[in-house]
Amino acid sequence: MRILVMVALILCGIIAGIAAIEVVMILSGESLLAIMDQNRIMEGSVGRTRLLLLINHMSMFLLPALVWSVIYFKKKWYSGLGLRPSVHWLHLVAGIAFLMFSYPIVAKSYEINQGFNLPEWMSQMEGQTEELLKTLLVMETPGALLANIFVIALIPGLGEELIFRGIIQKELYKYFQSPWVAILVASIIFSAMHFQFAGFMPRFFLGMILGLLFYWTNNLWISILVHAFNNAFQVILSYFKPELLEENFEKSVPVSWYALVVSVILSLALGWWFEQKKVRDPVIHTEPVNFPIAEESVQSAPENESGEEKPL
C-alpha cells in the first residue's frame, strides 16, 4: 500500500509538472501542443530547457518523496527517509572511491548493452535524450557550468535517491526481508524509470553501487552525495573537454581485461571494508531504522501498551 501511495504521488507530480511546464512554454510564446514536441523544447533557449528539466525532476521525484515521508513519518520525515544529522567524512570518501573503482565495470556493461538490438521507438527516445543532453552540456561560461551542476547533478541526486533508495529500497526490504533482493530490484526500477534503454545496464550498476552504499552506511546522504558527484563529474568533464560531446567516449574507449580485473578486485576489497564497518562503526547506528545494516546492531522499535510496535 505504501508503494502504491508513492506511485500515486509520482503520477500526481508528473501531472503537476506537465501543467507547470505548459505555463512556462506559454509564457515563452509557445502553443499548448509544443510540450508534446521534443524538438520544439530543444529549439528553445538553454536556460528554458534547464528550467523545464528542473521542474520535471522536482515534480516527479523530489516533491512526491517529501510528501510521502510526511504522510507516513509526520514530524520524523527526515529520519524516516534515511537522512542522518551528519555525514561521516570517511564514508563519503570511501563511497566516492567505491564509485570510481567501479567505473571500468560500468563502462564494460555499457559495451555489452550496445550490442543489444533495441526496438525503433527505444532508439528514437534514446536519440532525443542524447540531443537534449548535448544541448545542455554546451557550456561557455562558469555560470552555465554551475547551473548544470545544480540541475543535472544536485537536484537529480537528491530527488532520485529519496525515491529509489530512501523509499523503494526500504519498502522492498520489508516485503522481501532481504537487503540484497531489495537493492537488486530497486536498481532495476531505478534504471528502467530513466527510459534510456541503451544505457540500462550501466545505470543498473550505478543503482547497485548507490544501494549498497545506503545499506552499508545507513545514511542516505552518502548515496545522495555520491550520486551527485557522479553526475557533476560528467558535467565538469564536458565543460573542460567539450570535444567529448562530439563522440560517445564510453563507446569509443573499450575496457581492457586487466582494467576490468583491477576494478573488480578494488571494488570487492572496498566492499569488504564497508561490510566490516557496517557492524563495528558506532557512528552509523545512532537510532532505530527500517532498513537495518546488521541485525545485531539494530534496536527494536518501542512498544505501546498493547504490545505492538510503534512506527519509527
SVG drawing of the C-alpha trace seen along z (x, -y; Angstrom):
<svg xmlns="http://www.w3.org/2000/svg" viewBox="-3 -35 49 47">
<polyline fill="none" stroke="black" stroke-width="0.4" points="0.0,0.0 2.8,-2.4 4.5,-1.9 1.1,-2.3 0.7,-5.6 4.1,-6.6 3.3,-5.7 0.1,-7.8 2.1,-10.7 4.6,-10.4 1.7,-10.3 0.2,-13.4 3.6,-15.0 4.0,-14.3 0.6,-15.9 1.5,-18.9 4.9,-19.1 3.3,-18.9 1.0,-21.8 3.9,-23.9 5.9,-23.2 2.9,-24.2 2.7,-27.5 6.5,-28.1 6.0,-27.2 3.0,-29.5 4.8,-32.4 7.7,-31.9 5.4,-32.2 4.8,-28.5 1.5,-26.8 -0.2,-24.3 0.9,-21.4 4.5,-22.4 5.2,-20.3 4.4,-17.2 7.2,-18.0 10.7,-17.2 12.3,-19.2 10.4,-22.3 11.7,-22.1 15.3,-21.7 14.9,-24.7 14.2,-27.0 16.9,-28.7 19.2,-26.6 18.0,-28.5 14.4,-27.5 15.5,-23.9 17.2,-23.8 14.1,-25.3 11.9,-22.6 14.3,-19.9 14.4,-21.3 10.6,-21.3 10.5,-17.7 12.9,-16.4 11.3,-18.3 7.7,-17.3 8.5,-13.7 10.9,-12.8 11.7,-15.4 8.2,-16.6 6.5,-13.2 9.2,-11.8 8.8,-14.6 5.0,-14.4 5.2,-10.6 7.5,-10.9 5.4,-13.5 2.3,-11.2 4.0,-8.2 6.5,-9.7 4.9,-13.0 7.5,-15.1 10.1,-12.4 10.0,-12.6 13.7,-13.4 15.0,-10.3 12.2,-8.2 13.8,-8.7 17.2,-7.5 18.6,-11.0 21.0,-11.4 22.0,-14.6 25.6,-14.3 27.8,-12.7 30.9,-10.6 33.6,-12.0 35.4,-8.7 32.2,-7.0 31.8,-9.8 35.4,-9.5 35.2,-5.7 31.8,-5.9 33.3,-8.1 36.3,-5.8 33.9,-2.8 32.1,-4.5 35.4,-5.3 36.8,-1.8 33.6,-0.5 33.8,-2.8 35.5,-0.1 32.8,2.4 30.1,-0.2 31.8,-1.0 32.1,2.7 28.4,3.1 27.8,0.2 29.8,2.0 27.6,5.1 24.4,3.0 25.4,1.5 25.3,5.0 21.5,5.3 19.1,4.7 16.6,2.2 13.2,1.5 13.0,-1.6 10.9,-3.5 13.6,-2.9 16.3,-4.1 14.4,-7.2 13.8,-8.0 17.5,-7.5 18.5,-9.8 16.2,-12.6 17.6,-12.3 21.2,-12.4 20.5,-15.5 18.8,-17.2 21.9,-16.5 24.3,-17.7 22.4,-21.0 22.6,-21.4 26.2,-20.4 27.4,-23.1 28.7,-25.5 30.6,-28.6 30.6,-30.4 31.3,-29.3 27.7,-30.4 26.4,-27.8 28.6,-25.2 27.2,-26.0 23.6,-25.9 24.2,-22.5 25.7,-21.1 22.6,-22.2 20.1,-21.0 21.8,-17.8 23.8,-16.7 22.4,-18.1 18.6,-18.0 18.6,-14.6 21.0,-13.2 18.7,-14.3 15.3,-13.5 16.1,-10.2 17.9,-8.9 14.9,-9.9 12.6,-7.8 14.7,-4.8 16.8,-4.3 15.1,-6.2 11.6,-4.8 11.6,-2.0 14.6,-0.1 13.5,-0.3 9.9,0.8 11.2,3.7 13.3,4.8 10.2,5.0 8.5,7.1 11.4,9.5 13.2,9.5 16.4,9.5 18.6,6.4 20.3,7.9 17.0,8.6 15.8,5.1 18.9,3.5 18.7,5.6 15.0,4.9 15.3,1.2 18.3,0.9 16.2,2.4 13.4,0.0 15.9,-2.9 17.4,-2.1 14.0,-1.4 12.5,-4.7 15.1,-6.7 13.7,-5.3 17.2,-5.3 17.5,-1.6 20.8,-1.8 22.3,-2.7 20.1,-0.4 23.0,1.9 25.4,-0.9 22.6,-2.7 21.6,0.5 25.1,1.0 25.1,-2.6 21.9,-1.8 23.5,1.2 26.5,-0.9 24.2,-3.5 22.0,-0.9 25.0,0.9 26.3,-2.4 23.0,-3.1 22.9,0.4 26.4,0.2 26.3,-3.3 22.6,-3.6 22.9,-7.2 21.0,-8.3 23.2,-11.4 26.1,-9.2 24.1,-7.9 22.8,-11.4 26.3,-12.9 27.9,-10.1 25.1,-10.2 25.6,-14.0 29.3,-13.5 28.9,-11.0 26.6,-13.4 28.7,-16.5 31.9,-14.7 30.4,-14.2 29.2,-17.8 32.6,-19.2 34.4,-16.8 32.1,-18.1 33.0,-21.7 36.7,-21.3 36.7,-18.7 33.8,-19.9 35.2,-17.8 33.8,-14.7 30.3,-15.9 31.1,-15.1 31.6,-11.4 30.3,-8.9 33.5,-8.5 32.2,-5.5 31.6,-3.7 34.9,-4.7 37.2,-3.5 36.9,0.2 37.7,1.6 40.7,3.8 40.5,7.1 43.2,6.1 41.4,2.8 38.3,4.8 40.1,7.3 41.7,4.4 38.3,2.8 36.7,6.0 39.5,6.5 39.4,3.0 35.6,2.9 35.4,6.1 38.2,5.0 36.4,1.7 33.1,3.5 34.6,5.9 35.8,2.9 32.3,1.4 30.9,4.8 33.1,4.8 32.4,1.2 28.6,1.7 28.9,3.8 31.6,2.0 31.2,-1.7 29.1,-3.3 28.6,-6.4 26.2,-4.5 23.9,-3.1 22.6,-6.1 18.8,-5.4 16.3,-2.7 15.8,-2.4 13.6,-0.5 16.4,0.7 18.9,2.4 22.7,2.6 23.1,5.6 20.5,7.5 22.7,7.4 23.1,3.7 19.5,2.5 17.4,1.6 13.8,2.7 11.1,0.1 9.4,-0.9 6.3,0.9 3.0,-0.7 0.7,0.7 -0.9,3.2 2.5,4.8 2.5,3.6 5.5,1.8 5.1,-1.9 6.0,-3.2 9.5,-4.7"/>
</svg>
